[in-house]
Amino acid sequence: MIKKATRLLDRRHHNVYVVYLRNPNGDGKAGYYVGMTGLTPEQRFQNHKAGIKAASVVKRYGERLVPKLYEHLNPMTFGAAKVMEAELAEDLRKRGYVVFGGH
């Protein structure tokens, strides 16, 4: 029973994350990038900034993570993270924000 529970918990190691973008469209307005990762959001953000599997918009305009928008959701399975990434991006768009990512 413990092995089965451990395997189920092991699948919940994916995270969604949101990055604040400073003026990504050059119009003076801020935006957000929404992504998902098997790393911690902090590690993934560092990779973006270092150019490792980076989204160019995050590398160039990414300022910081916005944990209050995603922290309560993590961790989750890969499938749940894929769905949540899209839902989180859409929710921010509906609120009028410029959003990148969120595929």
N, CA, C and O atoms as CSV, one atom per row, in Angstrom:
chain,resi,resn,atom,element,x,y,z
A,1,MET,N,N,0.825,-1.199,0.000
A,1,MET,CA,C,0.000,0.000,0.000
A,1,MET,C,C,0.868,1.261,0.000
A,1,MET,O,O,0.559,2.219,-0.710
A,2,ILE,N,N,1.937,1.274,0.779
A,2,ILE,CA,C,2.809,2.447,0.853
A,2,ILE,C,C,3.485,2.694,-0.490
A,2,ILE,O,O,3.616,3.846,-0.905
A,3,LYS,N,N,3.922,1.631,-1.184
A,3,LYS,CA,C,4.562,1.801,-2.481
A,3,LYS,C,C,3.614,2.443,-3.486
A,3,LYS,O,O,4.016,3.315,-4.257
A,4,LYS,N,N,2.361,2.012,-3.477
A,4,LYS,CA,C,1.377,2.572,-4.396
A,4,LYS,C,C,1.154,4.057,-4.092
A,4,LYS,O,O,1.099,4.868,-5.016
A,5,ALA,N,N,1.028,4.418,-2.839
A,5,ALA,CA,C,0.843,5.818,-2.449
A,5,ALA,C,C,2.058,6.653,-2.840
A,5,ALA,O,O,1.911,7.787,-3.296
A,6,THR,N,N,3.239,6.107,-2.667
A,6,THR,CA,C,4.465,6.818,-3.034
A,6,THR,C,C,4.500,7.082,-4.532
A,6,THR,O,O,4.870,8.173,-4.963
A,7,ARG,N,N,4.117,6.087,-5.325
A,7,ARG,CA,C,4.087,6.273,-6.781
A,7,ARG,C,C,3.089,7.359,-7.175
A,7,ARG,O,O,3.365,8.155,-8.072
A,8,LEU,N,N,1.942,7.398,-6.518
A,8,LEU,CA,C,0.957,8.430,-6.820
A,8,LEU,C,C,1.499,9.820,-6.481
A,8,LEU,O,O,1.306,10.762,-7.250
A,9,LEU,N,N,2.162,9.952,-5.359
A,9,LEU,CA,C,2.737,11.236,-4.971
A,9,LEU,C,C,3.864,11.642,-5.910
A,9,LEU,O,O,4.025,12.826,-6.207
A,10,ASP,N,N,4.644,10.675,-6.379
A,10,ASP,CA,C,5.749,10.965,-7.287
A,10,ASP,C,C,5.270,11.600,-8.580
A,10,ASP,O,O,6.015,12.356,-9.204
A,11,ARG,N,N,4.065,11.316,-8.990
A,11,ARG,CA,C,3.520,11.895,-10.219
A,11,ARG,C,C,3.154,13.368,-10.046
A,11,ARG,O,O,2.993,14.094,-11.028
A,12,ARG,N,N,3.025,13.797,-8.815
A,12,ARG,CA,C,2.620,15.183,-8.558
A,12,ARG,C,C,3.858,16.069,-8.358
A,12,ARG,O,O,4.030,16.664,-7.294
A,13,HIS,N,N,4.700,16.153,-9.361
A,13,HIS,CA,C,5.887,16.983,-9.221
A,13,HIS,C,C,5.963,18.100,-10.267
A,13,HIS,O,O,7.010,18.729,-10.423
A,14,HIS,N,N,4.881,18.345,-10.970
A,14,HIS,CA,C,4.853,19.443,-11.938
A,14,HIS,C,C,4.239,20.681,-11.306
A,14,HIS,O,O,3.431,20.606,-10.380
A,15,ASN,N,N,4.652,21.818,-11.840
A,15,ASN,CA,C,4.205,23.108,-11.310
A,15,ASN,C,C,3.820,24.043,-12.442
A,15,ASN,O,O,4.384,23.983,-13.535
A,16,VAL,N,N,2.865,24.897,-12.171
A,16,VAL,CA,C,2.603,26.037,-13.048
A,16,VAL,C,C,3.269,27.240,-12.401
A,16,VAL,O,O,3.492,27.262,-11.190
A,17,TYR,N,N,3.587,28.243,-13.217
A,17,TYR,CA,C,4.228,29.446,-12.686
A,17,TYR,C,C,3.852,30.638,-13.543
A,17,TYR,O,O,3.461,30.489,-14.701
A,18,VAL,N,N,3.974,31.822,-12.964
A,18,VAL,CA,C,3.659,33.065,-13.658
A,18,VAL,C,C,4.823,34.028,-13.460
A,18,VAL,O,O,5.306,34.223,-12.344
A,19,VAL,N,N,5.264,34.628,-14.567
A,19,VAL,CA,C,6.360,35.594,-14.541
A,19,VAL,C,C,5.809,36.966,-14.907
A,19,VAL,O,O,5.065,37.103,-15.879
A,20,TYR,N,N,6.170,37.970,-14.138
A,20,TYR,CA,C,5.825,39.358,-14.449
A,20,TYR,C,C,6.775,39.844,-15.541
A,20,TYR,O,O,7.993,39.712,-15.418
A,21,LEU,N,N,6.214,40.401,-16.599
A,21,LEU,CA,C,7.000,40.922,-17.721
A,21,LEU,C,C,6.894,42.443,-17.760
A,21,LEU,O,O,5.798,43.002,-17.710
A,22,ARG,N,N,8.029,43.095,-17.849
A,22,ARG,CA,C,8.041,44.559,-17.915
A,22,ARG,C,C,8.029,45.014,-19.368
A,22,ARG,O,O,8.993,44.799,-20.103
A,23,ASN,N,N,6.921,45.649,-19.780
A,23,ASN,CA,C,6.788,46.289,-21.087
A,23,ASN,C,C,7.134,45.363,-22.270
A,23,ASN,O,O,7.936,45.746,-23.123
A,24,PRO,N,N,6.552,44.164,-22.339
A,24,PRO,CA,C,6.942,43.224,-23.396
A,24,PRO,C,C,6.561,43.658,-24.808
A,24,PRO,O,O,7.213,43.247,-25.768
A,25,ASN,N,N,5.533,44.471,-24.958
A,25,ASN,CA,C,5.095,44.926,-26.283
A,25,ASN,C,C,5.609,46.317,-26.634
A,25,ASN,O,O,5.314,46.835,-27.711
A,26,GLY,N,N,6.377,46.924,-25.726
A,26,GLY,CA,C,6.913,48.254,-25.992
A,26,GLY,C,C,5.891,49.366,-25.888
A,26,GLY,O,O,6.125,50.473,-26.373
A,27,ASP,N,N,4.757,49.085,-25.259
A,27,ASP,CA,C,3.699,50.094,-25.138
A,27,ASP,C,C,3.568,50.643,-23.720
A,27,ASP,O,O,2.625,51.373,-23.416
A,28,GLY,N,N,4.512,50.291,-22.858
A,28,GLY,CA,C,4.493,50.783,-21.483
A,28,GLY,C,C,3.654,49.950,-20.536
A,28,GLY,O,O,3.628,50.224,-19.336
A,29,LYS,N,N,2.960,48.928,-21.054
A,29,LYS,CA,C,2.109,48.082,-20.211
A,29,LYS,C,C,2.832,46.794,-19.836
A,29,LYS,O,O,3.575,46.224,-20.635
A,30,ALA,N,N,2.599,46.351,-18.612
A,30,ALA,CA,C,3.183,45.099,-18.144
A,30,ALA,C,C,2.399,43.917,-18.700
A,30,ALA,O,O,1.301,44.078,-19.230
A,31,GLY,N,N,2.973,42.742,-18.571
A,31,GLY,CA,C,2.309,41.521,-19.009
A,31,GLY,C,C,2.735,40.362,-18.135
A,31,GLY,O,O,3.485,40.532,-17.173
A,32,TYR,N,N,2.252,39.183,-18.478
A,32,TYR,CA,C,2.589,37.974,-17.744
A,32,TYR,C,C,2.952,36.859,-18.721
A,32,TYR,O,O,2.481,36.820,-19.858
A,33,TYR,N,N,3.796,35.966,-18.245
A,33,TYR,CA,C,4.093,34.729,-18.953
A,33,TYR,C,C,3.640,33.598,-18.050
A,33,TYR,O,O,3.985,33.572,-16.869
A,34,VAL,N,N,2.867,32.659,-18.594
A,34,VAL,CA,C,2.392,31.512,-17.827
A,34,VAL,C,C,3.031,30.259,-18.404
A,34,VAL,O,O,2.996,30.027,-19.613
A,35,GLY,N,N,3.615,29.456,-17.525
A,35,GLY,CA,C,4.266,28.231,-17.974
A,35,GLY,C,C,4.034,27.085,-17.017
A,35,GLY,O,O,3.423,27.241,-15.959
A,36,MET,N,N,4.543,25.917,-17.417
A,36,MET,CA,C,4.508,24.739,-16.556
A,36,MET,C,C,5.869,24.069,-16.629
A,36,MET,O,O,6.581,24.184,-17.627
A,37,THR,N,N,6.221,23.364,-15.553
A,37,THR,CA,C,7.545,22.767,-15.480
A,37,THR,C,C,7.577,21.590,-14.524
A,37,THR,O,O,6.744,21.478,-13.624
A,38,GLY,N,N,8.536,20.728,-14.727
A,38,GLY,CA,C,8.816,19.651,-13.778
A,38,GLY,C,C,9.820,20.096,-12.727
A,38,GLY,O,O,10.094,19.366,-11.774
A,39,LEU,N,N,10.369,21.294,-12.899
A,39,LEU,CA,C,11.298,21.888,-11.932
A,39,LEU,C,C,10.507,22.732,-10.939
A,39,LEU,O,O,9.284,22.827,-11.038
A,40,THR,N,N,11.194,23.336,-9.996
A,40,THR,CA,C,10.516,24.335,-9.167
A,40,THR,C,C,10.347,25.591,-10.015
A,40,THR,O,O,11.133,25.804,-10.938
A,41,PRO,N,N,9.360,26.422,-9.738
A,41,PRO,CA,C,9.219,27.669,-10.485
A,41,PRO,C,C,10.490,28.525,-10.422
A,41,PRO,O,O,10.852,29.173,-11.403
A,42,GLU,N,N,11.153,28.525,-9.288
A,42,GLU,CA,C,12.375,29.324,-9.133
A,42,GLU,C,C,13.483,28.819,-10.058
A,42,GLU,O,O,14.172,29.610,-10.701
A,43,GLN,N,N,13.649,27.495,-10.119
A,43,GLN,CA,C,14.664,26.923,-11.014
A,43,GLN,C,C,14.327,27.215,-12.472
A,43,GLN,O,O,15.204,27.556,-13.265
A,44,ARG,N,N,13.054,27.080,-12.814
A,44,ARG,CA,C,12.651,27.320,-14.210
A,44,ARG,C,C,12.868,28.774,-14.594
A,44,ARG,O,O,13.333,29.052,-15.699
A,45,PHE,N,N,12.544,29.707,-13.709
A,45,PHE,CA,C,12.749,31.128,-13.993
A,45,PHE,C,C,14.239,31.411,-14.202
A,45,PHE,O,O,14.608,32.140,-15.123
A,46,GLN,N,N,15.091,30.840,-13.356
A,46,GLN,CA,C,16.540,31.014,-13.510
A,46,GLN,C,C,17.003,30.469,-14.865
A,46,GLN,O,O,17.850,31.073,-15.523
A,47,ASN,N,N,16.449,29.341,-15.274
A,47,ASN,CA,C,16.804,28.794,-16.582
A,47,ASN,C,C,16.385,29.730,-17.712
A,47,ASN,O,O,17.159,29.954,-18.643
A,48,HIS,N,N,15.177,30.277,-17.646
A,48,HIS,CA,C,14.732,31.252,-18.649
A,48,HIS,C,C,15.748,32.397,-18.738
A,48,HIS,O,O,16.200,32.745,-19.829
A,49,LYS,N,N,16.098,32.971,-17.605
A,49,LYS,CA,C,16.995,34.125,-17.586
A,49,LYS,C,C,18.397,33.775,-18.083
A,49,LYS,O,O,19.096,34.624,-18.637
A,50,ALA,N,N,18.805,32.513,-17.881
A,50,ALA,CA,C,20.126,32.054,-18.324
A,50,ALA,C,C,20.108,31.595,-19.791
A,50,ALA,O,O,21.150,31.245,-20.345
A,51,GLY,N,N,18.936,31.598,-20.407
A,51,GLY,CA,C,18.832,31.178,-21.800
A,51,GLY,C,C,18.711,29.685,-21.999
A,51,GLY,O,O,18.873,29.202,-23.120
A,52,ILE,N,N,18.429,28.930,-20.935
A,52,ILE,CA,C,18.293,27.479,-21.015
A,52,ILE,C,C,16.830,27.129,-21.289
A,52,ILE,O,O,15.965,27.322,-20.435
A,53,LYS,N,N,16.566,26.616,-22.482
A,53,LYS,CA,C,15.187,26.317,-22.909
A,53,LYS,C,C,14.279,27.507,-22.612
A,53,LYS,O,O,13.170,27.352,-22.101
A,54,ALA,N,N,14.765,28.676,-22.939
A,54,ALA,CA,C,14.107,29.922,-22.541
A,54,ALA,C,C,13.067,30.391,-23.540
A,54,ALA,O,O,13.236,30.248,-24.751
A,55,ALA,N,N,12.000,30.948,-23.019
A,55,ALA,CA,C,11.074,31.726,-23.832
A,55,ALA,C,C,11.732,33.102,-23.970
A,55,ALA,O,O,12.074,33.727,-22.966
A,56,SER,N,N,11.907,33.568,-25.190
A,56,SER,CA,C,12.633,34.824,-25.400
A,56,SER,C,C,11.993,35.998,-24.661
A,56,SER,O,O,12.693,36.892,-24.185
A,57,VAL,N,N,10.666,35.994,-24.567
A,57,VAL,CA,C,9.989,37.097,-23.881
A,57,VAL,C,C,10.336,37.118,-22.389
A,57,VAL,O,O,10.421,38.189,-21.789
A,58,VAL,N,N,10.536,35.944,-21.790
A,58,VAL,CA,C,10.908,35.883,-20.374
A,58,VAL,C,C,12.375,36.267,-20.207
A,58,VAL,O,O,12.730,37.003,-19.286
A,59,LYS,N,N,13.212,35.771,-21.089
A,59,LYS,CA,C,14.634,36.108,-20.996
A,59,LYS,C,C,14.842,37.616,-21.094
A,59,LYS,O,O,15.649,38.192,-20.364
A,60,ARG,N,N,14.111,38.239,-21.995
A,60,ARG,CA,C,14.301,39.681,-22.239
A,60,ARG,C,C,13.544,40.582,-21.260
A,60,ARG,O,O,14.091,41.580,-20.794
A,61,TYR,N,N,12.287,40.239,-20.943
A,61,TYR,CA,C,11.429,41.138,-20.170
A,61,TYR,C,C,11.027,40.611,-18.787
A,61,TYR,O,O,10.415,41.337,-18.003
A,62,GLY,N,N,11.367,39.360,-18.487
A,62,GLY,CA,C,10.960,38.761,-17.213
A,62,GLY,C,C,11.633,39.434,-16.026
A,62,GLY,O,O,12.858,39.538,-15.975
A,63,GLU,N,N,10.832,39.886,-15.079
A,63,GLU,CA,C,11.338,40.590,-13.895
A,63,GLU,C,C,11.359,39.704,-12.658
A,63,GLU,O,O,12.334,39.687,-11.908
A,64,ARG,N,N,10.264,38.966,-12.455
A,64,ARG,CA,C,10.143,38.171,-11.221
A,64,ARG,C,C,8.960,37.207,-11.349
A,64,ARG,O,O,8.075,37.375,-12.188
A,65,LEU,N,N,8.984,36.206,-10.493
A,65,LEU,CA,C,7.850,35.300,-10.375
A,65,LEU,C,C,6.742,35.991,-9.590
A,65,LEU,O,O,7.005,36.911,-8.815
A,66,VAL,N,N,5.503,35.546,-9.791
A,66,VAL,CA,C,4.349,36.092,-9.069
A,66,VAL,C,C,3.662,34.929,-8.337
A,66,VAL,O,O,2.612,34.453,-8.769
A,67,PRO,N,N,4.269,34.470,-7.214
A,67,PRO,CA,C,3.776,33.277,-6.507
A,67,PRO,C,C,2.321,33.342,-6.065
A,67,PRO,O,O,1.654,32.309,-6.008
A,68,LYS,N,N,1.812,34.528,-5.752
A,68,LYS,CA,C,0.426,34.596,-5.271
A,68,LYS,C,C,-0.577,34.133,-6.328
A,68,LYS,O,O,-1.721,33.818,-6.001
A,69,LEU,N,N,-0.153,34.089,-7.590
A,69,LEU,CA,C,-1.049,33.650,-8.656
A,69,LEU,C,C,-1.021,32.135,-8.888
A,69,LEU,O,O,-1.911,31.599,-9.548
A,70,TYR,N,N,-0.003,31.435,-8.350
A,70,TYR,CA,C,0.103,30.007,-8.648
A,70,TYR,C,C,0.479,29.110,-7.464
A,70,TYR,O,O,0.233,27.904,-7.513
A,71,GLU,N,N,1.056,29.658,-6.429
A,71,GLU,CA,C,1.596,28.856,-5.331
A,71,GLU,C,C,0.588,27.858,-4.745
A,71,GLU,O,O,0.938,26.718,-4.442
A,72,HIS,N,N,-0.657,28.300,-4.591
A,72,HIS,CA,C,-1.688,27.458,-3.980
A,72,HIS,C,C,-2.094,26.279,-4.878
A,72,HIS,O,O,-2.788,25.370,-4.422
A,73,LEU,N,N,-1.670,26.287,-6.141
A,73,LEU,CA,C,-2.058,25.252,-7.090
A,73,LEU,C,C,-1.067,24.089,-7.161
A,73,LEU,O,O,-1.438,22.981,-7.551
A,74,ASN,N,N,0.177,24.334,-6.791
A,74,ASN,CA,C,1.267,23.360,-6.967
A,74,ASN,C,C,1.455,22.454,-5.770
A,74,ASN,O,O,1.072,22.837,-4.664
A,75,PRO,N,N,2.031,21.262,-5.933
A,75,PRO,CA,C,2.361,20.577,-7.177
A,75,PRO,C,C,1.157,19.829,-7.726
A,75,PRO,O,O,0.112,19.736,-7.083
A,76,MET,N,N,1.333,19.290,-8.953
A,76,MET,CA,C,0.252,18.539,-9.595
A,76,MET,C,C,0.844,17.577,-10.614
A,76,MET,O,O,2.047,17.597,-10.875
A,77,THR,N,N,0.005,16.752,-11.176
A,77,THR,CA,C,0.460,15.821,-12.209
A,77,THR,C,C,0.735,16.594,-13.497
A,77,THR,O,O,0.324,17.746,-13.639
A,78,PHE,N,N,1.431,15.952,-14.428
A,78,PHE,CA,C,1.713,16.573,-15.717
A,78,PHE,C,C,0.419,16.974,-16.428
A,78,PHE,O,O,0.298,18.090,-16.932
A,79,GLY,N,N,-0.540,16.056,-16.463
A,79,GLY,CA,C,-1.808,16.338,-17.139
A,79,GLY,C,C,-2.549,17.508,-16.514
A,79,GLY,O,O,-3.087,18.362,-17.218
A,80,ALA,N,N,-2.572,17.541,-15.187
A,80,ALA,CA,C,-3.244,18.644,-14.493
A,80,ALA,C,C,-2.512,19.963,-14.746
A,80,ALA,O,O,-3.147,21.008,-14.890
A,81,ALA,N,N,-1.186,19.916,-14.802
A,81,ALA,CA,C,-0.406,21.136,-15.044
A,81,ALA,C,C,-0.667,21.687,-16.440
A,81,ALA,O,O,-0.751,22.901,-16.627
A,82,LYS,N,N,-0.795,20.794,-17.420
A,82,LYS,CA,C,-1.093,21.234,-18.787
A,82,LYS,C,C,-2.424,21.973,-18.853
A,82,LYS,O,O,-2.534,23.026,-19.482
A,83,VAL,N,N,-3.423,21.412,-18.201
A,83,VAL,CA,C,-4.747,22.028,-18.182
A,83,VAL,C,C,-4.715,23.336,-17.394
A,83,VAL,O,O,-5.265,24.344,-17.839
A,84,MET,N,N,-4.077,23.322,-16.233
A,84,MET,CA,C,-4.037,24.506,-15.373
A,84,MET,C,C,-3.273,25.649,-16.028
A,84,MET,O,O,-3.654,26.808,-15.868
A,85,GLU,N,N,-2.206,25.351,-16.760
A,85,GLU,CA,C,-1.442,26.383,-17.460
A,85,GLU,C,C,-2.349,27.161,-18.411
A,85,GLU,O,O,-2.341,28.392,-18.421
A,86,ALA,N,N,-3.126,26.438,-19.203
A,86,ALA,CA,C,-4.036,27.074,-20.160
A,86,ALA,C,C,-5.137,27.851,-19.443
A,86,ALA,O,O,-5.483,28.955,-19.862
A,87,GLU,N,N,-5.688,27.290,-18.373
A,87,GLU,CA,C,-6.762,27.961,-17.641
A,87,GLU,C,C,-6.263,29.222,-16.951
A,87,GLU,O,O,-6.951,30.243,-16.951
A,88,LEU,N,N,-5.086,29.161,-16.370
A,88,LEU,CA,C,-4.512,30.319,-15.692
A,88,LEU,C,C,-4.234,31.435,-16.689
A,88,LEU,O,O,-4.524,32.599,-16.413
A,89,ALA,N,N,-3.673,31.093,-17.845
A,89,ALA,CA,C,-3.408,32.091,-18.881
A,89,ALA,C,C,-4.711,32.731,-19.360
A,89,ALA,O,O,-4.792,33.951,-19.506
A,90,GLU,N,N,-5.715,31.913,-19.598
A,90,GLU,CA,C,-7.001,32.434,-20.064
A,90,GLU,C,C,-7.652,33.338,-19.022
A,90,GLU,O,O,-8.235,34.366,-19.366
A,91,ASP,N,N,-7.554,32.960,-17.762
A,91,ASP,CA,C,-8.112,33.782,-16.693
A,91,ASP,C,C,-7.452,35.165,-16.666
A,91,ASP,O,O,-8.132,36.179,-16.507
A,92,LEU,N,N,-6.138,35.200,-16.820
A,92,LEU,CA,C,-5.438,36.493,-16.835
A,92,LEU,C,C,-5.816,37.314,-18.065
A,92,LEU,O,O,-5.966,38.533,-17.977
A,93,ARG,N,N,-5.970,36.650,-19.210
A,93,ARG,CA,C,-6.399,37.362,-20.431
A,93,ARG,C,C,-7.787,37.969,-20.244
A,93,ARG,O,O,-8.037,39.107,-20.640
A,94,LYS,N,N,-8.686,37.196,-19.637
A,94,LYS,CA,C,-10.055,37.696,-19.407
A,94,LYS,C,C,-10.063,38.918,-18.488
A,94,LYS,O,O,-10.965,39.753,-18.558
A,95,ARG,N,N,-9.043,39.012,-17.625
A,95,ARG,CA,C,-8.923,40.172,-16.738
A,95,ARG,C,C,-8.283,41.358,-17.441
A,95,ARG,O,O,-8.120,42.419,-16.839
A,96,GLY,N,N,-7.918,41.191,-18.709
A,96,GLY,CA,C,-7.383,42.292,-19.498
A,96,GLY,C,C,-5.869,42.382,-19.563
A,96,GLY,O,O,-5.335,43.372,-20.065
A,97,TYR,N,N,-5.168,41.377,-19.069
A,97,TYR,CA,C,-3.709,41.406,-19.104
A,97,TYR,C,C,-3.166,40.842,-20.418
A,97,TYR,O,O,-3.787,39.982,-21.043
A,98,VAL,N,N,-2.011,41.335,-20.820
A,98,VAL,CA,C,-1.275,40.762,-21.942
A,98,VAL,C,C,-0.600,39.506,-21.411
A,98,VAL,O,O,0.137,39.570,-20.427
A,99,VAL,N,N,-0.843,38.355,-22.053
A,99,VAL,CA,C,-0.313,37.088,-21.555
A,99,VAL,C,C,0.411,36.342,-22.676
A,99,VAL,O,O,-0.086,36.227,-23.796
A,100,PHE,N,N,1.578,35.850,-22.342
A,100,PHE,CA,C,2.367,35.016,-23.246
A,100,PHE,C,C,2.394,33.611,-22.639
A,100,PHE,O,O,2.154,33.436,-21.444
A,101,GLY,N,N,2.689,32.620,-23.473
A,101,GLY,CA,C,2.722,31.238,-22.984
A,101,GLY,C,C,1.311,30.720,-22.788
A,101,GLY,O,O,0.371,31.134,-23.466
A,102,GLY,N,N,1.191,29.802,-21.841
A,102,GLY,CA,C,-0.136,29.252,-21.543
A,102,GLY,C,C,-0.687,28.373,-22.628
A,102,GLY,O,O,-1.896,28.357,-22.860
A,103,HIS,N,N,0.186,27.630,-23.307
A,103,HIS,CA,C,-0.235,26.781,-24.431
A,103,HIS,C,C,-1.095,25.651,-23.952
A,103,HIS,O,O,-1.543,24.833,-24.755
